[in-house]
Amino acid sequence: MAQGAEGIAVGMACKILPHNFIELIDNSINHLKGKKVEFYPDFPIGGMADFSNYNDGKRGGRVRVRGRIRKEDTKTLIIHEIPFGTSTSSLIDSILKANDKGKIKIKKIEDNTSSSAEIIIHIAPGVSPDKTIDALYAFTDCEVSISPNSSIIDGDRPVFLGVSEILKSNTDQTVFLLKRELEIRLDELNGQWHFATLEKIFIQKEMYIDFKKYSDKESLYAYLHDSFKPFKKQFIREITDEDLHRLTQIPMIRITRFDSSKADDNLVKIESQIKEVKDHLANLIEYSIDYFKNLKKQFGEGKERKTEVKTFENISAT
């Protein structure tokens, strides 16, 4: 929705207009807060647009887009922002055609476009610049009409949804993904805490000393399971053979250099992280809002709205 999308398939077409990144983020936050979601397209080349009949981007809607025309003096007009969907060359062609048909009267037109649009129109003597501006909107591509058609694939089927519904759906999906990330992180932290506790007891109780008494893995694991039974209540889950295998792989140098206070500090750190993740899960909507706010902070700079939202008066062609 930020970039826009356009395409055609068998009996189906799609035309989603580009929207403002900051406004999309703000409306995702509005949705999470239970507020109204409403936003309009924003075109990267600027201009002005009337979204009175936008219809949330669905079929049957219409957007009127105008370029910006500046009156330099009584004889000169400058187009410095062109409508979305046009180019400077196509715009100039439409002006020349209107001039040939007698719809407008211009003396000369120049294209000084570089990094930004700049089309200079020299008006014929005795012609009103204000009326020429109206005529440019009425008879040339200085005003164009765009028909949006917001269609998407949902569950292998094409559906017609308004852009606000698409945004709400994507926001809900983001919340679901954030929840899954937190759940995965919590599972990882619980695993770290479990093994750190296991390792601490294993080394402090010197369970490794009797390893030489057991010639096979089964009897060794049985010995370790019995050794951990008095500490069973300290663990958050059952001790598995995989846990015991990891214990048996601890290098002797690590055992001899084991620092009990450092191990305790590590457990406290992991417990603090577990508490934080659980708090995020308990307050998932607030966590998701902060996520969107961070996106806006990271990527919103320089993405302010470029297209001015206006209500156009109808220009009488006569």
FENSUL-V853237 format. One record per backbone hydrogen bond with DSSP energy under -1.0 kcal/mol. NH is the residue of the N-H (numbers start at 0). CO is the residue of the C=O. Records with the same first field share a line. If there is no record, write none. Layout:
# FENSUL-V853237
NH=CO + CO
This chain:
# FENSUL-V853237
4=15
6=13
8=11
13=6
14=148
15=4
18=0
23=19
24=20
25=21
26=22
27=23
28=24
29=25
30=26
31=27
32=28
33=30
34=29
41=17
45=42
47=65
48=307
49=63
53=50
56=53
57=54
60=57
61=52
62=145
63=49
64=143
65=47
66=141
67=80
69=77
71=75
72=75
76=120
77=69
78=118
79=67
80=67
85=82
90=86
91=87
92=88
93=89
94=90
95=91
96=92
97=93
98=94
99=95
100=96
101=98
102=97
106=121
107=121
109=119
111=117
113=115
118=78
119=109
120=76
121=107
122=74
123=104
126=123
131=127
132=128
133=129
134=130
135=131
136=132
137=133
138=134
139=135
142=139
143=64
145=62
148=14
149=56
150=148
151=158
153=156
158=151
160=149
162=55
165=161
166=162
167=163
168=164
169=165
170=166
171=167
172=168
173=169
174=170
175=171
176=172
177=173
178=174
179=175
180=176
181=177
182=178
183=179
184=180
185=181
186=182
187=183
188=184
189=185
190=186
191=187
192=188
193=189
194=190
195=191
196=192
197=193
198=194
199=195
200=196
201=197
202=198
203=199
204=200
205=202
206=201
208=205
210=207
212=209
213=210
219=215
220=216
221=217
222=218
223=219
224=220
225=221
226=222
227=223
230=227
231=228
233=230
234=231
243=239
244=240
245=241
246=242
247=243
249=246
254=250
255=251
256=252
257=254
262=258
263=259
264=260
265=261
266=262
267=263
268=264
269=265
270=266
271=267
272=268
273=269
274=270
275=271
276=272
277=273
278=274
279=275
280=276
281=277
282=278
286=282
287=283
288=284
289=285
290=286
291=287
292=288
293=289
294=290
295=291
296=292
297=293
298=294
299=295
302=299
307=46
309=48
